[in-house]
Amino acid sequence: MSVMKAVVHKGEAGIAGVHYTDMPEPTVSKGQVKVRLKTAGLNHRDLFTLKRHRPDDPALILGSDGAGVVEAVGKDIDHIDVGDEVVIIPSLHWKNKSAAPPPEFEILSLPDHGTFAEAIVLPAENVAPKPLYLSWEEAGVLTLGALTAYRVLFTRAQIKAGQTVLIPGAGSGVATLLIQMAKAVGARVIVTSRSAEKRQKALELGADRAIDSEHDWRELLKDETIDLVIESVGAATWDKSLNVLKPGGTIAVFGASAGDVVSLNLRDFFYGQYTLVGSTLGSIEEAYEMLEFFNKHRIKPVIDSVYSLSDTLLAMKKIEQGSQFGKIAIKIS
Ligand SMILES: NC(=O)c1ccc[n+]([C@@H]2O[C@H](COP(=O)([O-])OP(=O)(O)OC[C@H]3O[C@@H](n4cnc5c(N)ncnc54)[C@H](OP(=O)(O)O)[C@@H]3O)[C@@H](O)[C@H]2O)c1
């Protein structure tokens, strides 16, 4: 049996169960492709996976984002060739754009093996051509965050040019992509962050205003009309986000980094005529739309830092501390 290097979760709960180790090299079957990975991308999801994957279950290869070169294709696949440069689309079994994913939808890495490995085998529909203008690191960190940002901004919140959008938690990987995408369609972008350094970086990335997450948002933003809030911080910012939304505005939620449970004053909510939308990842159809959008606007994801596959644990600790601005790339080969 040939083996490959991989980063897996096994044996112990949480981050203590993360190991750089040997795993069996996967082989392709019908409908699948094998990709030799050059880079992968780390997401907050990889930390959440450590809580959901049971330590006594078989070792699970972590990682939902990646890019590489096709090494083998199933006999029935004729639209993908060995040698094609591809990005991984982490949305499994969600082909067409729809109001919600089908019941069989899964995100790559739990239950299936993920991208923190020298190679991966996955359904052929889950690879797409790598945008030529992106480096391997940029391509490897793109899809999970950019697809999430694309669906929440366009499919779900239906952002329009000229609107003012508030993005709490500017430093997150998805938030940096949201800033770039919202600016590309002509929106005014306001961000919040607890870190002065991240606020400065968000302004350099194109945000029009950056405020301190710990201050009184209503006071700081009293001269603004916020049409749309894109929330992913959760409990720590939920009240503040709703407080600054204009009557009739939309709040879209796709994450809850700082806690899932919030309270909602229903009377204030219905008097305010607000719209609340939830969003999660996106379909393969939306992934292609997202890649077209990126190719058109030549948007490059912000890379905070690059770690080798053997140092993935260090990268995970950095995300745990929340000190990154943008995406963390994992270099594989
Ligand atoms: N539904 C989906 O399909 C999907 C896909 C991707 C991501 N997500 C979710 O989206 C969120 C962001 O993901 P990510 O990987 O980009 O996360 P991340 O890089 O870990 O960023 C989280 C951000 O939240 C802010 N934050 C955390 N705790 C806070 C607190 N107590 N008060 C104020 N701000 C706080 C921080 O902003 P500052 O440091 O700037 O203050 C931080 O940059 C996660 O919850 C993730 O699970 C969901």
The ligand as a Tripos MOL2 file, in Angstrom:
@<TRIPOS>MOLECULE
LIG
   48    52     1     0     0
SMALL
NO_CHARGES

@<TRIPOS>ATOM
      1 N1        -21.7650   28.9400    6.6480 N.am      1 LIG1
      2 C1        -20.7040   28.7180    5.8900 C.2       1 LIG1
      3 O1        -20.7620   28.1040    4.8340 O.2       1 LIG1
      4 C2        -19.4190   29.2780    6.3360 C.ar      1 LIG1
      5 C3        -18.3160   29.2380    5.4950 C.ar      1 LIG1
      6 C4        -17.1450   29.8390    5.9070 C.ar      1 LIG1
      7 C5        -17.0940   30.4200    7.1690 C.ar      1 LIG1
      8 N2        -18.1890   30.3770    7.9740 N.ar      1 LIG1
      9 C6        -18.1720   30.9830    9.3070 C.3       1 LIG1
     10 O2        -17.8310   32.3370    9.1690 O.3       1 LIG1
     11 C7        -17.0590   32.7630   10.2950 C.3       1 LIG1
     12 C8        -15.7980   33.3820    9.7950 C.3       1 LIG1
     13 O3        -14.9660   32.3770    9.2730 O.3       1 LIG1
     14 P1        -13.4580   32.5950    9.0910 P.3       1 LIG1
     15 O4        -12.7730   31.3030    8.8380 O.co2     1 LIG1
     16 O5        -13.3000   33.6580    8.0740 O.co2     1 LIG1
     17 O6        -13.1710   33.0570   10.6140 O.3       1 LIG1
     18 P2        -11.9760   33.6870   11.3390 P.3       1 LIG1
     19 O7        -10.9190   33.9630   10.3250 O.co2     1 LIG1
     20 O8        -11.6540   32.8320   12.4750 O.co2     1 LIG1
     21 O9        -12.5230   35.1040   11.8490 O.3       1 LIG1
     22 C9        -13.4510   35.3360   12.8570 C.3       1 LIG1
     23 C10       -13.5240   36.8600   13.1010 C.3       1 LIG1
     24 O10       -14.5370   37.1100   14.0260 O.3       1 LIG1
     25 C11       -14.1990   38.2370   14.8280 C.3       1 LIG1
     26 N3        -14.4610   37.9330   16.2500 N.ar      1 LIG1
     27 C12       -14.2240   36.7540   16.8570 C.ar      1 LIG1
     28 N4        -14.5730   36.8390   18.1620 N.ar      1 LIG1
     29 C13       -15.0560   38.1060   18.3630 C.ar      1 LIG1
     30 C14       -15.5510   38.8050   19.4850 C.ar      1 LIG1
     31 N5        -15.6710   38.2150   20.6890 N.pl3     1 LIG1
     32 N6        -15.9240   40.0880   19.3250 N.ar      1 LIG1
     33 C15       -15.8240   40.6910   18.1250 C.ar      1 LIG1
     34 N7        -15.3240   40.0680   17.0200 N.ar      1 LIG1
     35 C16       -14.9570   38.8020   17.1330 C.ar      1 LIG1
     36 C17       -12.7180   38.5200   14.6230 C.3       1 LIG1
     37 O11       -12.6070   39.7900   14.0390 O.3       1 LIG1
     38 P3        -11.4860   40.8610   14.5000 P.3       1 LIG1
     39 O12       -10.2930   40.0610   14.9580 O.co2     1 LIG1
     40 O13       -11.2850   41.6320   13.2450 O.co2     1 LIG1
     41 O14       -12.0810   41.6550   15.6010 O.co2     1 LIG1
     42 C18       -12.2430   37.4320   13.6730 C.3       1 LIG1
     43 O15       -11.4210   37.9230   12.6570 O.3       1 LIG1
     44 C19       -16.8660   31.5100   11.1710 C.3       1 LIG1
     45 O16       -17.8670   31.5060   12.1670 O.3       1 LIG1
     46 C20       -17.1060   30.3810   10.2050 C.3       1 LIG1
     47 O17       -17.5680   29.2090   10.8090 O.3       1 LIG1
     48 C21       -19.3320   29.8370    7.5890 C.ar      1 LIG1
@<TRIPOS>BOND
     1     1     2 1
     2     2     3 2
     3     2     4 1
     4     4     5 ar
     5     4    48 ar
     6     5     6 ar
     7     6     7 ar
     8     7     8 ar
     9     8     9 1
    10     8    48 ar
    11     9    10 1
    12     9    46 1
    13    10    11 1
    14    11    12 1
    15    11    44 1
    16    12    13 1
    17    13    14 1
    18    14    15 2
    19    14    16 1
    20    14    17 1
    21    17    18 1
    22    18    19 2
    23    18    20 1
    24    18    21 1
    25    21    22 1
    26    22    23 1
    27    23    24 1
    28    23    42 1
    29    24    25 1
    30    25    26 1
    31    25    36 1
    32    26    27 ar
    33    26    35 ar
    34    27    28 ar
    35    28    29 ar
    36    29    30 ar
    37    29    35 ar
    38    30    31 1
    39    30    32 ar
    40    32    33 ar
    41    33    34 ar
    42    34    35 ar
    43    36    37 1
    44    36    42 1
    45    37    38 1
    46    38    39 2
    47    38    40 1
    48    38    41 1
    49    42    43 1
    50    44    45 1
    51    44    46 1
    52    46    47 1
@<TRIPOS>SUBSTRUCTURE
     1 LIG1         1 GROUP 0 **** ****
